[in-house]
Amino acid sequence: MTDSTDGFFDNYGGKYVAEVLRRPLDELEAAFRDAMADRKFLDELSEIQRDYIGRPTPLYFARTATQILGGAKIYIKLEGLANTGAHKINNAMGQCLLAKRMGKKRIIAETGAGQHGLATAAACANLGLECTVYMGEVDVRRQQPNVAAMEFYGAKVHAVTSGSRTLKDAVNEAMRDWAANPDSTHYVLGSALGPAPYPDIVREFQSVIGNEVKKQAQEREIKIDALVACCGGGSNSIGFFAPFINEKDVRLVAVEAGGIGPDAGQNASRMTGNAGKVGIMHGYKSRFLLDDDGQALATRSISAGLDYCGIGPQLAALGESGRVEFKSALDSEALDAVQFFAKNEGILFALESAHAGAQAIKLAKEMGKNQTLVVNMSGRGDKDVFITSPVFRKDEWLGFLHSEIQRLEKSTDIHDADLMGAR
Ligand SMILES: *Cc1c(COP(=O)(O)O)cnc(C)c1O
């Protein structure tokens, strides 16, 4: 199974939207099919992937980790080396280039932690498009480093004050904007979910990850037995898995955020926890974390990027059919995996990706020495210093923050005034 059939993957997917959004979605689908059949568009995208994003990203043999664990050979797809630090740029760039081809001048996007907003803002800066990012007011406050980066790239960050003032409200606000401005504006959705055709579009732009792995493995005569990826909405995992779905001897393992435990409110596990239910939200049918009234449950994860209540419809279908195996990793296991790969390989996983890293550590030990697994490091961990430092070195971090605040409050000299005036 690759493309959807009329927007559905078995029972999941669809296009559950207000009437006003039907035409823009149909136009988007037609434009996407047209672009993907156009050599010129594909060549332009390849050139951007090579020169701006920095593709192909390396397929790295983790020799020391493999030796220590004593099982399967571990390879790491270093997707975090992509420009802007994670896989999200693959989709953001693809969609922005498509929007430009459609004659759109204005881009909107939703963002939770800010990673997708950041990637979209960078893509817009690169292609000369106007960019507005919808972000819940709560998230704007707690994700200032990403807000600052988006503004550097010239995007307008719109703080959403409705509802819980987090990601799901930002999605609603972005959809409202798109419904009001469908002719001038393209909505860049950030994961392989939402109404059709988004799950197909996002998978196609992210499948550059899996296609590269396949080619890199063939060139080096590596036979892959398992692929492991973390799963929030599901864009890095479905892009990694897509070219291997029909290769039945390759195990596909997706890892959800297990948070602090299996019960409702403790995690973001739609497939593996105790609270995942079938539902319809944000324009698509899939598995969501819902309460008894069908309302979205609060999710919990140490990694902001996995902290979403829904999962892409294709992955939900692949999970139910058994083709994709779903696992979860606890916050504590993800933190251990960050340390393990940092100390032993000099590679700093993002907390999201470290959920896949944690599962790779377990799986490698169960598999034979003559077998091979590839784990996707969807992002690098530099961005997580505000989360990892308070865990690993709380006192030093507190001291640092106190002294930074004092320094800023005290400084009134000419250089600081200049810095402020520069805005
Ligand atoms: C956003 C994010 C994820 C989760 O999103 P998917 O759509 O499931 O890929 C994973 N890793 C990183 C580094 C992210 O920024």
PDBQT file of the ligand as one rigid body, heavy atoms in Angstrom, charges set to zero:
ROOT
HETATM    1  C1  LIG A 501       8.291  16.962  14.542  1.00  0.00    +0.000 C 
HETATM    2  C2  LIG A 501       9.325  15.953  14.770  1.00  0.00    +0.000 A 
HETATM    3  C3  LIG A 501       9.028  14.574  14.845  1.00  0.00    +0.000 A 
HETATM    4  C4  LIG A 501       7.632  14.034  14.813  1.00  0.00    +0.000 C 
HETATM    5  O1  LIG A 501       6.903  14.255  13.651  1.00  0.00    +0.000 OA
HETATM    6  P1  LIG A 501       6.587  13.130  12.597  1.00  0.00    +0.000 P 
HETATM    7  O2  LIG A 501       5.602  13.772  11.702  1.00  0.00    +0.000 OA
HETATM    8  O3  LIG A 501       6.032  11.948  13.330  1.00  0.00    +0.000 OA
HETATM    9  O4  LIG A 501       7.859  12.788  11.914  1.00  0.00    +0.000 OA
HETATM   10  C5  LIG A 501      10.066  13.681  14.984  1.00  0.00    +0.000 A 
HETATM   11  N1  LIG A 501      11.347  14.096  15.076  1.00  0.00    +0.000 NA
HETATM   12  C6  LIG A 501      11.668  15.409  15.024  1.00  0.00    +0.000 A 
HETATM   13  C7  LIG A 501      13.103  15.787  15.133  1.00  0.00    +0.000 C 
HETATM   14  C8  LIG A 501      10.675  16.369  14.864  1.00  0.00    +0.000 A 
HETATM   15  O5  LIG A 501      11.015  17.671  14.816  1.00  0.00    +0.000 OA
ENDROOT
TORSDOF 0
